Amino acid sequence: MDGFVEMVDIPPDFSELEGGRYRRRMGATGNLLVPPSSDPSDKMWSIYLSESEKHDKIISDGWKDDANGVLVFTGLFSAIVAAFIIESYRKLSPDSGDQTVFFLQQISQQLSGLANGTYVRPQDYPTFSPSTSIVCVNAMWILSLIVSLTCALLALLMQQWARQYVQLPLLGTTPRERARVQYFLHLGLKPIPMSNVVELISTLLHLAMFMFFTGLVVFLFTVTRKIATITSVSVGISIIAYIVPTILPSVYLDYPYRTPLSNLSWYVWHTVVYYSMALFLWVEARVHPRRVPTWREKFEFYARNHDQQRKDGLRKSVANRAQDSPEDRDLLALEWFLLVLDLSEDIVFQKFVSTLPGDTVTRLLQRPDSQFSSSFSRRLRDLLWTCLPGTASLTPDAQYRLLTCLDAIYRGLKAFNVAPLDQSGKSVLDSIRLNFAELGMMRVLWSDQGTAIRVSARCICALLARRILRDIGGPGPRRTPGDGELSWLTAVFDKPSSNVIFRSLGNLAEVDSMNLESFVDGVDGARSVRGVTNKEIISILDTLAILMEVDIGSRVNGLEDQVRALIQKAETVDVVHFVEPLLERLRQVSP
């Protein structure tokens, strides 16, 4: 890594300096021997330099790539323009062939006159004056060549500037000194950013090309009109194709095709619109000073908006508009990510799932009509079923994959229980129950040897059951539960018959009490939580907090506050010994 990182011995002729010990700094210019420093802030500035050097390298490499592209283009373009100039430059001076023909004709006439006995007076060669069109053609092509070569020179200078920007901070002998040089150079870029220089070079190159095209059309008209007409049409189409991506970003911010003149077009467009609106409002206020119609307020809002966009510029306006996009746009971005990018490998999809926030999982599972939601559910279900425990014990990789899937499902259900009830629906709950909490799969997980797996499965079932109960008998009209839902709730609550649950659905507190009791029994007190990490402990406590949010009787009074206190402690200390008696107490107060 760049920066001084090792101590090396130095030759004898340097041994009297700093006790024969120097630091070697690896930089773009090679190995540099730097005297050691006792500044206590060296470590801080070393981290600063490490990150700033990465940033500077990225932008300097971008400058070099832009410069290389300009050099390649200018080399080809200048050669083409020079070839045309060589051909057209001849028309600026008299043609020696025409002079020879003229004088030969005059000699022939004089000889004919001598044979006839007549005198033919010699004529002077007419004064040569190049046509205006030829002068314009050569002027445009020579200017085009000059501009092209100037761009090549600027590109070479830009490469040197990029190297100097990276190398100059290495002149410092301590991290603080090098950091000061780096930031000093960074401040120098703010008045005239290098991106503006790149756009200037590109603009000049485009200008040189259009001058060449214009001169080519004029030149061909002096030769043959038919070819000139065809060329004019082709050049016109090229100009239109250039103007469109120049102007459209001023109207459509998400338009990805731009030219170096798009920023200028953006500024001109919003400046003209803003001052036109301001002038109209000023005139209207003079004509109707006491009238303040609603449309005037909207007009003033649009005028301020155009003025702000004019000040922000094209790039910042694009970023601001993207941040103001609706939240559904995030799901569309994830849809593109999953369907377009390569997530075919389970390990890649597993990493993707492990990073999803709970509310995102909830929103995905709540959109069964979405192509992305369907694909996401299918991939998550397939990944989950590939790592279920079987007759043999799970490998560490399979166990980690299983816990990743269960954790994502748990986080989604946790956020789902916080969401308003009107966002739920039987189809969504059935999809979650059948795909991620199917009874056969849950029974396998409930009896797994891994404590973390058993705890995660119990948390998932408890939260899903709570949501199903509220969807059946919560606020609003009560619906009749399906046979599949009753069978699932019967198994989760460990009841002998579904009739027990069906008769209790009218009393939400009673079925909530069943859910809490089955969760506590399923976690199985001290035998299950022993050896579990704080992550699983937090899951247990979070689930208990959600299950105990409703009034399920005075028998759990005070326990909810105890659960919330343990959740806060679990982030910093080991609370396993506190959770075991809590679960035991909940089991004792259960009917």
Secondary structure, DSSP 8 states (H G I E B T S, - for coil): --EEEEEEE--GGGTTSGGGEEEEEEETTEEEEE-----TTHHHHHHHHHHHHHHHHHHHHHHHHHHHHHHHHHHHHHHHHHHHHHHHHGGGS--HHHHHHHHHHHHHHHHHHHHHT--------------HHHHHHHHHHHHHHHHHHHHHHHHHHHHHHHHHHHHGGGG-SSHHHHHHHHHHHHHHHTTS-HHHHHHHHHHHHHHHHHHHHHHHHHHHHTT-HHHHHHHHHHHHHHHHHHHHHHHHHHH-TT-----TTHHHHHHHHHHHHHHHHHHHHHHHHHHSTT---HHHHHHHHHHHHHHHHHHHHHHHHHHHHHHTS-THHHHHHHHHHHHHS---SHHHHHHHHHT--HHHHHHHHT-TTSHHHHHHHHHHHHHHHTT---SS---HHHHHHHHHHHHHHHHHHHHHHHS-GGG--HHHHHHHHHHHS-HHHHHHHHT-S-HHHHHHHHHHHHHHHHHHHHHHHSSSS-----HHHHHHHHHHHT-S-HHHHHHHTT-HHHHHHHHHHHHHHHHTHHHHHTT--HHHHHHHHHHHHHHTSS---GGGTTHHHHHHHHHHHHTTS--HHHHHHHHHHHHHH--
